Amino acid sequence: MSRTLFRTKNVEQSIQDTEEPEHALKKTLSALDLTVFGVGVIIGTGIFVLTGKVAKQNAGPAVSLSFVLAGVVCALAALCYAEFASTVPVAGSAYTFSYATLGELPAWIIGWDLVLEFALGTAVVAVGWSGYIRSLLANAGWHLPAVLSGREGVSGFGFDILAAALVLALTAILVLGMKLSARVTRLVVAIKVVVVLIVIIGGAFFIDTANYKPFVPEPQAVPAGSDLRAPLIQLIAGWAPSDFGVLGIFTAASVVFFAFIGFDIVATTAEETRNPQRDVPRGILGSLLICTALYVAVSIVVTGMQHYSDLSVDAPLADAFKAIGHPWFAGVISFGAAIGLTTVCLILLLGQSRVFFAMSRDGLLPRFFSRVHPRFKTPHRPTVLLGVVIAVVAGFTSLSELAELVNIGTLFAFIVVAIGVLILRRTRPDLHRAFRTPFVPVVPVLSVCASLWLMLNLPAETWLRFAVWLIIGFLVYFLYGRSRSRVGQEQRTTVRATGQPDNGPL
C-alpha cells in the first residue's frame, strides 16, 4: 500500500496536463499583475490594526524590528516557493509541488489543507469587510436591520448580507476572466496603497521622538497557560513567553507574521502567467519586499505619533490621529481598510479555486470541476461552487475563533514546500530551474524550523481543529480520491499493458 500512497506525478506530466484544451487555463498575467496580487492579499487589516496591538502589548517601538524578523521568515519560504513555481508552473501551488516530490497522499493532505485555509480566510475577511462597511454606513446615518448584520452578538437568526454579497460579486468577477480580475485588483490595490502612503507621510509630520524612548522596553514575564487556549509549546514544555525586551521582539514577530500571509497565493497563478519562469519569482519576492517596507514604515510612524503604552488595540492608527487633533484621518483609514479587504477576499477565493481545480484535474476530486469555461477559460465550476459555499458560511457564521486555522494551514504549507525543494534537488537535478533557491540546504532548513516554531506558538485548540479537518480529508481520500487518481489509473493501465500481474491498486 505504501507505494500507492506515495506515488508521485512527475513534473513533465504536470506540465503536459496544462496543455489539454478542456482543462487549460488562459495565460494572461504579467509580473506586475502577480506583484499586485501579492500586495493586494498581504495588505489587509493587519497594517491598520495589528501594528498598534503588538506595539502596546509585546514589543513597544521595537515592533518595527518584529516586522523585519517576520519578513525574513516569510522570505525564506518565498525563496522556496519561487524555485518551485518557476520549475513547475502549474496551478495548485504547494499541492502540485508536493505531488511531484512527496507523493499523492502528502499532496492530498496539503491540498485539503489549502482548501480550508483559503475558504476560511475568505469568509473571515468578508465578515471583517462587512463590519467596516456597516461602520461607514452608520457614519452616514444608514443602518442595516439587525437580522441582516451578521451573527456577531446576535442570539436569534442573523445573516450577514454584505459579506455574502461581496463573496458572490467577487465570484462573478473571477468567472469572467483573470484579466478582468487583474484590472479590478490593480485599481483597488492602487487606492489601498495610496491610503497607506497618506497615513505614513501625514503621520511623519506628527512624530515626537520622545515616544521612541525606551525603544526596547524592560522585559515582562508572561505566566504560562494551562488550558487549550495556551500555545502548544507551553503545554508541552512549560515554556512561557516574555513581553517587551529582546524576547518581546521575537514574541511580537510570531504575531505580526500572520499579517504577511498570502504571498504564497501568487504561486497558484503560475499556470496563468505568460512567462512563469521569470515573472512568478518576481511577483512573490517583489510583493513581499513592498509589503515589508510598508509595514515597517507604518509601525515607525504610529509609535512615533503616540507613546506605545497609550495606543489603542482596536484602531491604533485612527485613534493616534484623533489624539493629535486630526480625526478626519480615521475615515480615510476605515475607507482604506474596507478597500483593502476587498482584494484580500478576491485573491483568497482565486487561490482556493485554483487548488481545487488542480486536484480535480488529477482525479482526486470529481473531474467535473476541472473543465474550464469555453469562452473565459476560467475554472468556473469550482469557482461558483466555492463562492456560494463561502458566501453562505460568511453570512451565517461568526468565525473569529476559527481564524487561526488559516495561520496553521499556511505554516504547514511552508514546511511542505521547503522540504519539497530539498527532495526535488536530489531526485531531479536535471530539471531546468529558472530561479534557484540560494544556499540550499540552509535556506529550506531554516524555513522549516522557523515555520514549525511559529506553529508551536499557536493555541492547542487550533491544533485540535486542524487535526479534525485532516481526519475528514483522510476519509475523503481513501473513500474517493485514491481509487480515482489519474496517476493511479495510468499506472494500472501500464501494468496490464505490459502483462505484469495486477495485485490490486498501485
C-alpha positions in Angstrom: 0.0 0.0 0.0 2.8 2.4 0.8 3.9 2.7 -2.8 0.3 3.7 -3.8 0.1 6.4 -1.1 3.4 7.9 -2.1 3.3 7.6 -5.9 4.4 10.8 -7.5 3.3 12.7 -10.5 6.4 13.8 -12.5 7.0 17.4 -13.5 6.7 16.7 -17.2 3.3 15.1 -16.7 2.1 18.0 -14.6 3.1 20.5 -17.3 1.6 18.3 -20.1 -1.8 18.2 -18.3 -1.9 22.0 -18.6 -2.0 21.7 -22.4 -5.3 19.8 -22.6 -7.8 22.2 -24.3 -10.7 21.4 -22.0 -8.5 21.7 -18.9 -6.1 24.6 -19.9 -6.2 28.0 -18.2 -5.6 31.1 -20.3 -2.2 32.8 -19.9 -2.8 36.5 -19.3 -0.8 37.6 -16.3 2.4 39.6 -16.1 5.0 40.2 -13.3 3.2 43.4 -12.5 -0.2 41.5 -12.1 1.4 39.0 -9.8 3.1 41.7 -7.7 -0.3 43.5 -7.4 -2.0 40.2 -6.4 0.7 39.7 -3.7 0.4 43.2 -2.3 -3.4 43.0 -2.6 -3.7 39.9 -0.4 -0.9 40.8 2.1 -2.0 44.3 3.0 -5.3 43.9 4.9 -6.4 44.9 8.4 -3.1 43.9 9.8 -1.4 47.1 8.7 -4.3 49.2 10.3 -4.8 47.2 13.5 -2.1 44.7 14.3 0.7 47.2 14.3 -0.6 49.1 17.4 -1.7 45.9 19.2 1.7 44.3 19.2 3.5 47.6 20.0 1.3 48.1 23.1 1.3 44.5 24.3 4.5 42.9 23.2 7.4 45.0 21.8 6.9 48.7 22.2 8.6 50.9 19.4 10.8 47.9 18.6 7.8 46.4 16.8 9.4 47.7 13.6 12.2 45.1 14.2 9.5 42.4 14.7 8.1 43.2 11.2 11.7 42.9 9.8 12.1 39.5 11.5 8.7 38.3 10.3 9.6 39.5 6.8 12.8 37.4 6.9 10.9 34.3 7.9 8.5 34.8 5.0 11.4 35.5 2.7 12.8 32.1 3.5 9.6 30.4 2.5 9.2 32.8 -0.5 12.6 31.7 -1.9 11.5 28.1 -1.8 8.1 28.9 -3.4 9.9 30.9 -6.2 12.1 27.9 -7.2 9.1 25.5 -7.3 6.8 27.9 -9.1 9.4 28.6 -11.8 10.2 24.9 -12.2 6.6 23.5 -12.1 4.5 26.4 -13.5 1.2 24.6 -12.8 -1.9 25.7 -10.8 -2.1 24.3 -7.3 0.9 25.8 -5.6 2.1 23.7 -2.7 -0.3 20.9 -3.7 1.3 20.5 -7.1 4.8 20.8 -5.7 4.1 18.1 -3.1 2.7 15.7 -5.7 6.0 16.0 -7.7 8.2 15.3 -4.6 6.5 13.8 -1.6 3.8 11.7 -3.2 0.0 11.5 -3.6 -1.1 11.3 0.0 1.0 14.2 1.2 -0.1 16.2 -1.8 -3.8 15.4 -1.0 -3.2 16.5 2.7 -1.6 19.8 1.7 -4.3 20.4 -1.0 -7.1 19.7 1.5 -5.3 22.0 4.0 -5.1 24.8 1.4 -8.8 24.4 0.6 -9.6 25.0 4.3 -7.1 27.8 4.6 -8.3 29.8 1.7 -12.0 29.2 2.3 -11.9 30.1 5.9 -9.7 33.1 5.2 -12.1 34.4 2.6 -15.1 34.0 4.9 -13.3 35.7 7.8 -12.1 38.6 5.6 -15.6 39.0 4.1 -17.1 39.3 7.6 -14.5 41.9 8.6 -15.2 43.9 5.4 -18.8 43.9 6.2 -18.1 45.3 9.6 -16.1 48.2 8.1 -18.9 48.9 5.6 -21.6 48.9 8.2 -19.5 51.4 10.2 -19.1 53.7 7.3 -22.8 53.5 6.6 -23.6 54.3 10.2 -21.4 57.4 10.0 -23.6 58.4 7.1 -26.8 57.8 9.1 -27.7 54.5 7.3 -28.3 51.3 9.4 -29.0 47.8 8.2 -31.6 45.7 10.0 -30.0 43.7 12.8 -31.2 40.5 11.2 -29.1 41.3 8.1 -26.0 42.4 10.1 -24.4 39.0 10.9 -24.2 36.6 13.8 -21.8 38.5 16.0 -23.6 39.3 19.2 -27.0 38.0 17.9 -28.9 35.4 19.9 -31.5 34.6 17.2 -31.4 34.5 13.5 -28.8 36.6 11.8 -27.4 36.7 8.3 -24.5 39.0 7.1 -25.9 40.1 3.8 -23.0 42.4 3.0 -20.4 39.6 3.5 -22.3 37.2 1.4 -22.9 39.8 -1.4 -19.2 40.6 -1.5 -18.2 36.9 -2.0 -20.8 36.4 -4.7 -19.7 39.6 -6.6 -16.1 38.6 -6.5 -17.0 35.1 -7.6 -18.6 36.6 -10.7 -15.5 38.7 -11.4 -13.3 35.6 -11.2 -15.6 33.6 -13.6 -15.4 36.4 -16.2 -11.7 36.1 -16.6 -8.3 36.6 -15.0 -7.6 39.8 -17.0 -10.7 41.4 -15.5 -9.8 40.2 -12.1 -6.3 41.6 -12.6 -7.7 45.0 -13.7 -10.0 45.2 -10.7 -7.2 44.2 -8.4 -4.8 46.8 -9.8 -7.4 49.6 -9.2 -8.3 48.6 -5.7 -4.6 47.9 -4.7 -3.6 51.3 -6.0 -6.3 53.0 -3.8 -5.2 50.9 -0.8 -1.5 51.7 -1.2 -2.3 55.4 -1.6 -4.2 55.4 1.6 -1.3 53.7 3.4 1.1 56.2 2.0 -1.1 59.1 3.1 -1.0 57.6 6.6 2.8 57.2 6.5 3.5 60.7 5.0 0.9 62.5 7.0 1.8 60.8 10.3 5.5 61.5 9.8 4.8 65.2 10.4 3.5 64.5 13.9 6.2 62.2 15.1 7.6 63.0 18.6 11.0 61.3 19.0 10.4 61.2 22.8 7.8 58.5 22.1 10.6 56.2 21.0 12.1 56.1 24.5 12.6 53.4 25.5 12.9 51.8 22.1 13.2 48.4 23.7 11.1 48.5 27.0 12.1 46.4 30.0 11.1 42.7 29.7 7.9 41.5 31.5 7.4 37.8 32.1 4.1 36.3 31.0 2.6 33.4 33.1 2.2 30.1 31.2 -1.3 29.0 30.3 -2.7 25.6 31.3 -5.8 25.2 29.0 -6.3 24.5 25.3 -6.1 28.2 24.6 -2.5 28.3 25.6 0.2 27.9 22.9 1.1 24.3 22.3 4.7 24.8 23.3 3.6 26.0 26.7 1.6 22.8 27.3 4.4 20.6 26.1 7.5 22.3 27.7 6.0 24.7 30.2 7.8 27.5 28.4 6.3 31.0 28.9 7.0 33.8 26.5 8.2 37.3 27.5 6.7 40.6 26.5 9.0 43.5 25.8 12.7 43.3 25.9 14.6 41.3 23.3 12.4 38.3 23.7 9.4 40.5 23.3 10.6 41.4 19.8 10.5 37.7 18.9 7.1 37.2 20.6 5.7 40.1 18.5 7.3 38.7 15.4 5.3 35.5 15.8 2.1 37.6 16.0 2.8 40.0 13.1 4.0 37.2 10.9 0.3 36.5 10.2 0.0 39.9 8.6 2.2 38.6 5.8 0.2 35.6 4.9 -0.9 35.5 1.3 2.2 35.8 -0.8 2.1 32.1 -1.5 -1.2 32.6 -3.4 0.9 34.2 -6.2 2.3 30.7 -6.9 -1.2 29.3 -7.6 -1.4 31.6 -10.6 1.8 30.2 -12.3 -0.2 28.4 -15.0 -2.0 31.6 -16.0 1.2 33.6 -16.3 2.7 34.4 -19.7 6.3 33.9 -18.6 6.1 32.0 -15.2 9.8 31.1 -15.0 10.7 34.8 -14.9 7.6 36.5 -13.6 6.4 34.3 -10.7 9.6 34.7 -8.6 9.5 38.4 -9.3 5.8 38.6 -8.2 6.4 36.6 -5.0 9.6 38.3 -3.8 8.5 41.8 -5.1 5.2 41.8 -3.3 6.8 40.6 -0.1 9.5 43.3 -0.2 7.0 46.1 -0.8 4.7 45.0 2.0 7.6 44.6 4.5 8.7 48.1 3.7 5.1 49.5 4.2 4.6 47.5 7.5 7.9 48.8 8.9 7.1 52.4 7.9 3.6 52.3 9.4 5.0 50.8 12.7 7.6 53.5 12.9 5.1 56.3 12.3 2.4 55.1 14.7 4.8 54.5 17.6 6.3 57.9 17.0 2.9 59.7 16.9 1.8 58.3 20.2 3.6 56.5 23.1 3.2 52.8 22.7 1.6 52.4 26.1 -1.2 54.8 25.0 -2.0 53.1 21.7 -5.5 51.6 21.3 -5.8 47.9 20.5 -8.8 48.1 18.2 -7.9 51.1 15.9 -4.4 52.3 16.8 -3.8 54.4 13.6 -7.2 56.1 13.6 -7.1 56.8 17.4 -3.5 58.1 17.1 -4.6 60.7 14.6 -7.6 61.6 16.8 -5.3 62.0 19.8 -3.3 64.7 17.9 -6.4 66.5 16.7 -6.9 65.1 13.2 -10.0 62.8 13.4 -10.7 63.0 9.6 -7.8 60.6 9.1 -9.9 57.9 10.9 -12.4 58.0 8.0 -9.6 57.7 5.5 -8.1 54.7 7.4 -11.5 53.0 7.6 -12.0 53.5 3.9 -8.6 52.1 3.1 -9.2 49.1 5.3 -12.5 48.3 3.6 -11.0 48.7 0.2 -8.0 46.6 1.2 -10.2 43.7 2.4 -11.9 43.6 -1.0 -8.7 42.5 -2.7 -7.8 40.1 0.1 -11.1 38.3 -0.4 -10.8 38.2 -4.2 -7.3 36.7 -4.2 -8.0 34.2 -1.4 -11.0 33.0 -3.5 -8.8 32.9 -6.6 -6.2 30.8 -4.8 -8.7 28.3 -3.5 -10.4 27.8 -6.8 -7.1 27.0 -8.5 -6.1 24.4 -5.9 -9.5 22.8 -6.2 -9.2 22.8 -10.0 -5.7 21.2 -9.9 -6.9 18.5 -7.5 -9.9 17.8 -9.8 -7.7 17.6 -12.9 -5.7 14.9 -11.1 -8.8 12.9 -10.3 -8.6 13.3 -6.5 -11.8 15.4 -6.7 -14.5 14.9 -9.3 -13.2 15.6 -12.8 -16.4 17.6 -13.5 -14.8 20.6 -11.8 -11.6 20.5 -14.0 -13.3 21.8 -17.2 -12.7 25.4 -18.0 -15.3 27.8 -19.3 -15.3 27.6 -23.2 -15.2 31.4 -23.6 -13.5 32.8 -20.5 -11.0 29.9 -20.0 -11.5 30.1 -16.2 -12.3 27.2 -13.8 -15.9 28.4 -13.5 -17.4 25.3 -11.9 -15.2 25.2 -8.7 -15.2 29.0 -8.5 -19.0 29.1 -8.4 -19.3 26.1 -6.1 -16.8 27.5 -3.6 -18.1 31.1 -3.9 -21.7 30.0 -3.0 -20.5 27.8 -0.1 -18.2 30.6 1.3 -21.0 33.2 0.9 -23.3 31.0 3.0 -20.6 30.4 5.6 -19.7 34.1 5.8 -23.4 35.0 6.1 -24.4 32.6 8.8 -21.3 32.1 10.9 -19.2 34.1 13.4 -15.7 33.0 12.5 -13.4 35.0 14.9 -12.4 31.9 16.9 -11.5 29.9 13.8 -9.3 32.5 12.1 -6.1 30.9 13.5 -6.8 27.8 11.4 -5.8 30.0 8.4 -2.4 30.5 10.0 -1.6 26.9 10.9 -2.6 25.9 7.4 -0.3 28.4 5.8 2.7 27.4 8.0 2.1 23.7 7.2 2.3 24.6 3.5 5.5 26.5 4.1 7.1 23.4 5.7 6.0 21.1 2.9 7.3 23.4 0.1 10.7 23.8 1.8 11.1 20.0 2.2 10.0 19.6 -1.4 12.8 21.8 -2.7 15.3 19.6 -0.9 13.8 16.4 -2.3 13.5 17.6 -5.9 17.1 18.9 -5.9 18.2 15.3 -5.1 15.7 13.3 -7.2 15.6 15.6 -10.3 18.9 17.6 -10.5 18.4 17.6 -14.3 15.4 19.9 -14.3 15.8 23.4 -15.6 15.3 25.9 -12.8 14.8 29.4 -13.9 15.1 30.5 -10.3 17.1 28.6 -7.8 16.7 29.0 -4.0 20.1 30.2 -2.7 22.2 28.5 -0.1 20.5 25.1 -0.3 20.0 23.3 2.1 20.4 26.1 4.6 17.5 28.3 3.4 14.9 25.4 3.2 16.0 24.0 6.6 15.8 27.5 8.2 12.3 27.9 6.7 11.1 24.6 8.1 12.5 25.4 11.6 11.0 29.0 11.6 7.6 27.8 10.4 7.5 24.9 12.9 8.4 27.3 15.7 5.5 29.6 14.8 3.1 26.7 14.6 4.1 25.6 18.1 3.2 29.1 19.3 -0.4 28.7 18.1 -3.1 27.6 20.7 -3.5 23.9 21.3 -7.2 24.1 20.3 -6.1 25.3 16.9 -4.1 22.1 16.5 -7.1 20.0 17.5 -9.4 21.7 15.0 -6.7 21.3 12.3 -6.4 17.6 13.2 -10.1 17.1 12.8 -10.1 18.7 9.4 -7.2 16.4 8.3 -9.1 13.3 9.5 -12.0 14.3 7.4 -9.6 14.7 4.5 -8.2 11.2 5.0 -11.7 9.8 4.8 -12.4 11.6 1.6 -9.1 10.5 0.0 -9.5 6.8 0.9 -13.2 6.6 0.0 -12.9 8.6 -3.2 -9.6 10.1 -4.4 -7.3 7.1 -4.1 -9.2 4.9 -6.4 -9.9 7.6 -9.0 -6.5 9.2 -9.1 -5.4 9.7 -12.7 -1.8 8.7 -11.8 -3.1 5.5 -10.2 -5.2 4.7 -13.2 -2.4 5.3 -15.6 -0.1 3.0 -13.6 -2.7 0.3 -13.5 -3.1 0.6 -17.3 0.7 0.3 -17.8 0.8 -2.8 -15.6 -1.9 -4.5 -17.6 -0.4 -3.5 -21.0 3.0 -4.9 -20.0 1.5 -8.2 -18.9 2.7 -7.9 -15.3 0.4 -9.3 -12.6 -2.0 -6.8 -11.2 -2.1 -7.3 -7.4 -4.6 -4.6 -6.7 -4.2 -0.8 -7.0 -0.7 0.5 -7.1 
